[in-house]
């Protein structure tokens, strides 16, 4: 498997895990932790989308 594809899959998995932790943190009234995980989710999602666009342009 290509390095780029593995990186994209890893970004997607980290984004999903961070989203789950963010929701869990907000449910437990841990606002700062929830915001940190939400920012991680946004960062990984943007990275995932950009890597997908780069891969599509490469083909």
CORCOR-V157331 format. One record per pair of residues at least 6 apart in sequence whose ideal C-beta (glycine too) atoms are under 6 Angstrom apart, sorted by the first residue. I is the first residue (numbers start at 1). GAP is how many residues later the second one is. D is the distance in whole Angstrom. If there is no record, write none. Layout:
i=(I,I)
gap=(GAP,GAP)
d=(D,D)
//
This chain:
i=(8,11,11,11,12,14,15,15,15,18,18,18,19,21,22,22,22,22,25,25,25,26)
gap=(43,33,36,37,36,30,26,29,30,19,22,23,22,16,12,15,16,19,8,9,12,8)
d=(5,5,5,4,5,5,5,4,5,5,4,4,5,5,5,4,5,6,4,4,6,4)
//
